[in-house]
């Protein structure tokens, strides 16, 4: 094993015998090591199928906080694994590829955000979970797209709020709560790139289809959508709504669960601007592969580590989110 590969590639570049059954070997390693695999909705379908829990950021944060496993394997992006480590400091947290970053998290550098807070004193700081531990440490309350509205509503109407880093989500929350939160100018590269004209063309060709969208999307896409919600909310809507066809404006990985839950329905991924395919994928999420998962479990690397002082500061804002989510029964 050459650990220098982690520096060069972000993952262990170790050849795997071609004759092994990766699914069986992963299940065996997981049992031997008392490991739990947490998978986000945006990873590939085969990885979702070997995960013990598949969910959005809130659901996986809740699982990370209560698991009794010795090892947490996070199939997602770096900030998610970091969140798991913040909540479970005594557990080993590993991720298949350290370079699985997040464009939204990258849009909010620590020093710039700290100055933004300093320049606007007297504000409660609410940060989206799609941020680094350093940003969470500067935050009063973390939110996800599942609970942002309820958490904002739980604060006094006259409370001054800074919301970061996703401006689109912040604008949406402002619009449905009547707030005037001060917004950081960040965005997710996936959700800001949906092609409204192409979506409307698909709608004209499929008038019986409902457009559903994640609130990280640009406002024009949200305006034409018939349901707006977190990834888990979109999934639930497709299961309970009577429509048989949906145009889905979020990362296309969620279609795997939608199809599994409703095989009799049709799901059309909303296309991105200047895209060569008819979908919109997160390149960072797609860095997770079965081969990397196998090596990650076998060698228990790459491992997520966080300075303890930073971890404790970041934990307070996440615990606050989980407490409010439990109070309102947000799952």
KEVOVEX-434056 format. One record per residue (C-alpha): x, y, z. Coordinates in steps of 0.02 Angstrom, whole numbers, padded with zeros to 5 digits. Layout:
N
X	Y	Z
...
//
This chain:
331
00000	00000	00000
00069	00169	-00051
-00006	00306	00058
00076	00439	-00049
-00062	00402	-00174
-00177	00499	-00058
-00078	00657	-00092
-00070	00628	-00279
-00244	00561	-00313
-00350	00589	-00156
-00383	00402	-00146
-00286	00239	-00130
-00235	00191	-00306
-00216	00005	-00273
-00257	-00127	-00403
-00402	-00242	-00359
-00409	-00424	-00420
-00528	-00431	-00567
-00607	-00595	-00514
-00680	-00535	-00348
-00861	-00489	-00318
-00850	-00311	-00254
-01022	-00310	-00176
-00989	-00470	-00078
-00815	-00412	-00024
-00881	-00243	00033
-01018	-00326	00134
-00890	-00444	00212
-00771	-00302	00257
-00913	-00200	00328
-00963	-00342	00444
-00784	-00381	00498
-00747	-00200	00541
-00918	-00154	00614
-00933	-00017	00484
-01086	00077	00425
-01099	00148	00249
-01192	00312	00231
-01236	00357	00051
-01303	00520	-00018
-01441	00522	-00148
-01321	00595	-00277
-01197	00450	-00287
-01212	00317	-00421
-01348	00186	-00404
-01233	00038	-00368
-01159	00133	-00221
-01331	00178	-00156
-01377	-00006	-00161
-01230	-00058	-00049
-01260	00083	00075
-01342	00047	00243
-01429	00216	00239
-01466	00325	00089
-01527	00501	00117
-01502	00687	00105
-01386	00791	00214
-01506	00802	00362
-01550	00617	00364
-01367	00565	00353
-01317	00688	00489
-01449	00611	00601
-01384	00435	00563
-01204	00487	00595
-01253	00559	00764
-01335	00399	00825
-01239	00255	00744
-01153	00126	00855
-01033	00072	00717
-00846	00086	00745
-00814	00151	00569
-00920	00271	00465
-00893	00260	00278
-00965	00414	00195
-01013	00402	00013
-01037	00583	-00031
-00926	00735	-00026
-00796	00797	00098
-00904	00915	00202
-01027	00773	00235
-00892	00657	00302
-00825	00803	00402
-00998	00829	00478
-01003	00645	00527
-00833	00663	00613
-00891	00819	00705
-01040	00722	00774
-00945	00560	00806
-00769	00612	00862
-00729	00441	00937
-00770	00347	00779
-00659	00326	00627
-00735	00417	00478
-00671	00373	00305
-00715	00431	00129
-00669	00348	-00036
-00595	00506	-00114
-00529	00658	-00019
-00548	00764	-00175
-00737	00741	-00175
-00764	00923	-00131
-00916	01036	-00153
-00928	01191	-00262
-01047	01272	-00139
-00930	01244	00009
-00785	01310	-00095
-00884	01469	-00133
-00871	01520	00050
-00689	01541	00107
-00666	01551	00295
-00575	01719	00303
-00697	01805	00185
-00849	01740	00279
-00774	01791	00446
-00750	01967	00379
-00929	01968	00313
-00991	01926	00488
-00876	02057	00566
-00937	02190	00445
-01119	02151	00490
-01123	02138	00681
-01278	02092	00780
-01336	01955	00661
-01375	01774	00700
-01272	01671	00579
-01361	01529	00490
-01258	01421	00374
-01311	01286	00254
-01237	01116	00297
-01143	01121	00131
-00995	01207	00214
-00828	01165	00290
-00802	01136	00476
-00717	01307	00483
-00877	01392	00422
-00985	01290	00540
-00873	01350	00683
-00919	01529	00636
-01104	01485	00632
-01242	01493	00763
-01360	01368	00679
-01330	01250	00534
-01476	01210	00419
-01515	01093	00275
-01640	01118	00135
-01757	01003	00233
-01764	01112	00388
-01708	01288	00339
-01884	01361	00336
-01933	01289	00505
-01770	01345	00586
-01786	01522	00517
-01969	01526	00572
-01917	01474	00748
-01820	01637	00770
-01903	01802	00820
-01973	01898	00672
-01863	02048	00706
-01702	01948	00724
-01565	02000	00603
-01496	01849	00510
-01346	01815	00400
-01378	01665	00285
-01241	01578	00189
-01173	01516	00078
-01311	01473	-00048
-01392	01633	-00112
-01526	01540	-00209
-01583	01444	-00056
-01574	01603	00047
-01682	01698	-00078
-01808	01556	-00077
-01817	01551	00113
-01837	01741	00116
-01982	01727	-00007
-02079	01597	00094
-02044	01667	00267
-02058	01853	00233
-01884	01879	00302
-01748	01992	00236
-01595	01890	00280
-01425	01956	00229
-01360	01831	00100
-01186	01771	00059
-01161	01759	-00130
-01125	01574	-00155
-01202	01439	-00265
-01197	01255	-00311
-01126	01227	-00484
-01255	01092	-00520
-01412	01185	-00469
-01367	01352	-00545
-01337	01274	-00716
-01509	01209	-00759
-01568	01263	-00931
-01739	01345	-00909
-01773	01352	-01096
-01735	01166	-01114
-01843	01125	-00963
-01990	01220	-01037
-01964	01131	-01203
-01972	00962	-01116
-02129	01022	-01025
-02211	01072	-01190
-02173	00898	-01256
-02236	00818	-01096
-02381	00928	-01036
-02434	00795	-00911
-02265	00802	-00823
-02239	00902	-00663
-02080	01004	-00642
-02004	00978	-00470
-01849	01071	-00410
-01724	01088	-00269
-01723	01262	-00188
-01538	01282	-00233
-01597	01311	-00413
-01604	01485	-00489
-01766	01581	-00461
-01834	01564	-00641
-01828	01374	-00625
-01917	01382	-00456
-02052	01495	-00529
-02103	01364	-00657
-02093	01219	-00534
-02246	01135	-00461
-02154	01069	-00309
-01998	01139	-00225
-01909	01045	-00089
-01756	00955	-00023
-01697	00798	-00109
-01795	00689	00013
-01948	00800	-00011
-01938	00780	-00200
-01926	00591	-00180
-02076	00586	-00063
-02177	00698	-00180
-02150	00580	-00328
-02210	00435	-00220
-02369	00518	-00157
-02421	00629	-00302
-02545	00558	-00427
-02443	00617	-00577
-02356	00483	-00678
-02219	00591	-00752
-02094	00713	-00676
-01959	00831	-00739
-01829	00829	-00600
-01720	00984	-00573
-01588	00921	-00454
-01435	00807	-00466
-01483	00655	-00569
-01425	00527	-00439
-01593	00542	-00351
-01680	00464	-00501
-01613	00294	-00445
-01717	00301	-00287
-01867	00377	-00376
-01870	00236	-00502
-01850	00104	-00365
-01993	00180	-00265
-02109	00211	-00414
-02063	00095	-00559
-02227	00134	-00645
-02184	00320	-00662
-02073	00414	-00784
-01933	00529	-00725
-01849	00652	-00841
-01687	00734	-00780
-01684	00921	-00811
-01537	00965	-00925
-01396	01086	-00889
-01337	01233	-00992
-01205	01184	-01121
-01221	01001	-01071
-01179	00858	-01189
-01298	00743	-01096
-01480	00758	-01047
-01444	00771	-00860
-01350	00873	-00731
-01223	00781	-00624
-01108	00830	-00481
-00933	00785	-00536
-00876	00778	-00355
-01010	00652	-00305
-00963	00544	-00454
-00784	00528	-00388
-00854	00392	-00274
-00839	00220	-00355
-00858	00040	-00301
-00671	00011	-00321
-00627	00160	-00212
-00755	00105	-00083
-00676	-00068	-00074
-00500	00000	-00048
-00565	00129	00075
-00645	-00006	00182
-00502	-00128	00166
-00364	-00006	00216
-00474	00115	00317
-00409	00263	00218
-00426	00407	00176
-00476	00457	00353
-00560	00620	00403
-00473	00711	00547
-00522	00876	00627
-00434	00983	00757
-00528	00956	00921
-00549	01140	00962
-00621	01172	00789
-00731	01018	00802
-00808	01075	00965
-00849	01247	00894
-00925	01172	00737
-01024	01043	00837
-01125	01174	00930
-01207	01240	00771
-01248	01064	00710
-01318	01008	00878
-01428	01163	00877
-01496	01110	00707
-01529	00932	00764
-01618	00994	00921
-01734	01107	00822
-01764	00970	00692
-01813	00849	00830
-01927	00979	00910
-02022	01003	00746
-02014	00819	00698
-01912	00851	00539
-01845	00689	00468
//
